């Protein structure tokens, strides 16, 4: 049964989550079939045109090139599978680390609470608040992982509706204002004109985009700096930009910024915790909604992210 299941090419391709033209089993079968055809064809040509060696040489050359192309394709397929295995190993490592920290914090806080209760101390509000924060942190991480999985499997549900981007951005900024004030950061939201800036978007995903961009701007800004967000119109598009005066992104890290689990070196030094999934999800969400995401940055000076969405004024 195991041998027969290996011959089920379609099932194997679905297992590896690759197209049939990138599936090793199919490529091996194809190579075997083409090998047989090539050998028979070459033998037939050689027998028929035995007096003309150029025909035989030409046939053999075609067969060699054909095998080279198929062999290269097989190697690329296995390279993709090896890369997938490496990515999976990195995924397990990163997620294990990210989950271990908050879960360990929850365990320690529960131990503290248990000790206090043994001694008759019922003041555990601070402990419960910490446990709740760490629990929310785990939930956010798991939610991000689920979104990544949906993105990669192309089964991301989306509900487009008419949204006033100015109103949504205002609410999001107010939510983060206390966090910014704690770090003595000035946070501004401006608009080119007194308009609502209507767009067709999924409200939940739009909120995720804004929250991640604002959260990153705050976390990687120097204390006492300024974060400026601005809404404007450019032709038939609404443009949202967010500019910080933070650590910036090194040039060597900028090309890989939107890769899963990738974090710039200076970002890891400032914020040791982070999954490297936020910007990957943000970019995917912007593109799914129908927009484009861009950025420019200079290390030690700051970073500006901006995206365009079709306007429905």
Secondary structure, 3 states (H helix, E strand, C coil): CHHHHHHCHHHHHHHHCCCHHHCHHHHHHHHHHHHHHHHHHHHHHHHHCCCCHHHHHHHHHHHHHHHHHHHHHHHHHHHHHHHHHHHHHHHHHHHHHHHHHHHHHHHHHHHHHHHHHHCCCCCCHHHHHHHHHHHHHHHHHHHHHHHHHHHHCCCCCCCCEEEEHHHHHHHHHHHHHHHHHHCCCEEEEEECCCCCCEEEECHHHHHHHHHHHHHHHHHCECCCCEEEEEEEEECCEEEEEEECCECCCCHHHHCCCCCCCCCCHHHHHHCCCCCCCHHHHHHHHHHHHCCEEEEEEECCCEEEEEEEEEECC
